[in-house]
Amino acid sequence: MTMRKILIPTDFSENAMNAIHYAIKLFKYEKCDYYIMHAYQDDIYADEDLLEKETLEEITRRTSEKSLKELGIILKEIPYVF
């Protein structure tokens, strides 16, 4: 039996959490590796002002921290999967 690889994109919204739960239930009787990918749209280019390098780096750092925090929440909610 081949192990499935399941990619689950998420923006950590309620609908995305429902999709994660659905995927886990759908494949619960199969051996699977789950890959959770944080998918989001940057709003940094909506501002007409030019961004400095430091500003872009700060936005990237904050987004990364938020992603790790939200992933930790997912791992606590669904510990038996991971």
C-alpha positions as CSV (number, residue, x, y, z in Angstrom):
1,M,0.0,0.0,0.0
2,T,1.3,3.4,-1.0
3,M,1.3,6.2,1.6
4,R,-0.7,9.2,0.5
5,K,0.7,12.7,0.7
6,I,-2.0,15.2,1.5
7,L,-1.4,18.9,1.1
8,I,-3.7,21.1,3.0
9,P,-3.4,24.8,2.3
10,T,-4.7,27.0,5.1
11,D,-5.1,30.7,6.1
12,F,-6.0,29.6,9.6
13,S,-9.6,30.7,9.1
14,E,-12.6,28.7,10.5
15,N,-13.3,27.4,7.0
16,A,-9.7,26.3,6.6
17,M,-9.9,24.5,10.0
18,N,-13.0,22.7,8.7
19,A,-11.0,21.6,5.6
20,I,-8.3,20.2,7.8
21,H,-10.7,18.2,9.9
22,Y,-12.5,17.0,6.7
23,A,-9.2,15.8,5.1
24,I,-8.3,13.9,8.3
25,K,-11.7,12.2,8.5
26,L,-11.7,11.5,4.7
27,F,-8.3,9.6,4.9
28,K,-8.5,8.2,8.4
29,Y,-8.3,4.6,7.3
30,E,-5.3,5.2,5.1
31,K,-1.6,5.8,5.8
32,C,-1.0,9.5,5.0
33,D,1.5,12.2,5.5
34,Y,-0.2,15.5,6.0
35,Y,1.5,18.7,4.8
36,I,-0.1,22.0,6.1
37,M,0.9,25.0,4.0
38,H,0.1,28.5,5.2
39,A,-1.4,30.3,2.2
40,Y,-2.1,34.0,2.4
41,Q,-2.1,37.2,0.3
42,D,0.3,40.0,1.2
43,D,-1.4,43.4,1.6
44,I,1.9,45.2,1.6
45,Y,1.6,46.4,-2.0
46,A,-1.8,48.0,-1.4
47,D,0.0,51.0,0.2
48,E,1.1,53.6,-2.4
49,D,4.2,54.4,-0.3
50,L,7.3,52.5,-1.2
51,L,8.3,50.1,1.5
52,E,11.7,50.1,2.9
53,K,13.6,46.9,3.3
54,E,13.2,46.9,7.0
55,T,9.5,47.3,6.8
56,L,9.2,44.3,4.5
57,E,11.4,42.2,6.8
58,E,9.3,43.2,9.8
59,I,6.1,42.1,7.9
60,T,7.7,38.8,7.0
61,R,8.9,38.2,10.6
62,R,5.4,39.0,12.0
63,T,3.7,36.7,9.4
64,S,6.1,33.9,10.2
65,E,5.5,34.2,13.9
66,K,1.7,34.2,13.4
67,S,2.0,31.2,11.2
68,L,4.0,29.2,13.8
69,K,1.5,30.2,16.5
70,E,-1.5,29.1,14.5
71,L,0.2,25.9,13.5
72,G,0.8,25.2,17.2
73,I,-2.9,25.6,17.8
74,I,-3.7,23.1,15.0
75,L,-1.2,20.6,16.5
76,K,-2.9,20.9,19.9
77,E,-6.4,20.4,18.4
78,I,-5.4,17.4,16.3
79,P,-2.6,15.7,18.3
80,Y,-3.3,12.2,17.2
81,V,-2.6,13.0,13.5
82,F,0.8,14.6,14.0
